[in-house]
Each structure stands twice: as structure tokens, then as C-alpha cells.
Amino acid sequence: MMSENLTVDRDRCMGSGQCTFYAPGTFDLDDLSIAIVTDEHGDPEDKIQMAINVCPTRAIALSAMATKEGAQ
């Protein structure tokens, strides 16, 4: 079974806030104005993909992860 993992590379993020504009239910800026993921499913997929696409430093990644079926 596959699952997706949404991450922000904190070393690359410049804090432009574009991700929070396009997907405010998924991203926020922390006290250092660096993007964080608050809820991987906080917005529709198209909004999250738009946030990934407009990130000026390409700091946001969505990667597939294998998960164990039936894991508790």
C-alpha cells in the first residue's frame, strides 16, 4: 500500500508564504517564517499541488511512501 508524505525542506524555504496563500489548511509559517505542514490533507489535492508548484525555492516535496498493510 502506498501513502504520500508532504514535507518542507526548512533549509531551502525562504518564507515567501505562497504555500499558505494557496493551501492555508495545509501549510503555515512558524515563528521563524519558515513553512510547516499543519495538515497533509487540509486542502484539496489541486490546491496542495498548486502550492508545491509556486514555491519559489522548490522547498515542498510530495513523495510516495510504502506502508505496511494492516499495520497498527
C-alpha positions as CSV (number, residue, x, y, z in Angstrom):
1,M,0.0,0.0,0.0
2,M,1.3,3.5,-0.8
3,S,0.8,6.7,1.1
4,E,2.0,10.2,0.3
5,N,4.3,12.2,2.6
6,L,4.3,16.0,2.3
7,T,7.5,17.7,3.6
8,V,9.1,21.2,3.6
9,D,12.9,21.5,3.3
10,R,13.5,24.0,6.0
11,D,16.9,24.8,4.7
12,R,15.5,25.8,1.3
13,C,12.4,27.6,2.5
14,M,12.6,31.4,2.3
15,G,9.3,32.1,3.9
16,S,7.5,33.7,0.9
17,G,4.2,32.4,2.2
18,Q,3.0,31.3,-1.2
19,C,2.1,27.9,0.1
20,T,-0.1,29.4,2.9
21,F,-1.9,31.5,0.3
22,Y,-2.8,28.6,-2.0
23,A,-3.3,25.9,0.7
24,P,-3.9,27.6,4.0
25,G,-5.4,24.4,5.6
26,T,-2.2,22.5,4.9
27,F,0.6,25.0,5.4
28,D,1.5,27.7,7.9
29,L,4.6,29.7,8.8
30,D,6.3,29.1,12.1
31,D,7.9,31.8,14.3
32,L,10.9,32.0,12.0
33,S,8.7,32.5,9.0
34,I,9.6,29.0,7.7
35,A,6.8,26.9,6.2
36,I,5.5,23.9,8.1
37,V,2.9,21.3,7.2
38,T,0.0,21.5,9.6
39,D,-2.3,19.0,8.0
40,E,-1.3,16.9,4.9
41,H,-5.0,16.6,4.0
42,G,-6.1,20.2,4.9
43,D,-6.8,21.3,1.4
44,P,-7.9,19.6,-1.9
45,E,-5.1,17.9,-3.8
46,D,-5.2,20.6,-6.6
47,K,-4.6,23.4,-4.1
48,I,-1.7,21.5,-2.4
49,Q,-0.2,20.8,-5.9
50,M,-0.5,24.5,-6.7
51,A,1.3,25.4,-3.5
52,I,4.1,22.9,-4.5
53,N,4.3,24.4,-8.0
54,V,4.5,28.0,-6.9
55,C,7.1,27.6,-4.2
56,P,10.0,29.8,-5.4
57,T,12.7,27.7,-3.8
58,R,11.0,24.3,-4.5
59,A,11.2,23.5,-0.8
60,I,8.0,21.5,-0.8
61,A,8.0,17.8,-1.7
62,L,5.3,15.2,-2.1
63,S,6.7,11.7,-2.1
64,A,5.2,8.3,-2.1
65,M,5.9,6.1,0.9
66,A,5.3,2.4,1.1
67,T,3.2,1.4,4.1
68,K,2.6,-2.0,5.6
69,E,-0.9,-3.2,5.0
70,G,-2.7,-4.0,8.3
71,A,-0.1,-2.1,10.4
72,Q,-1.5,-0.8,13.6
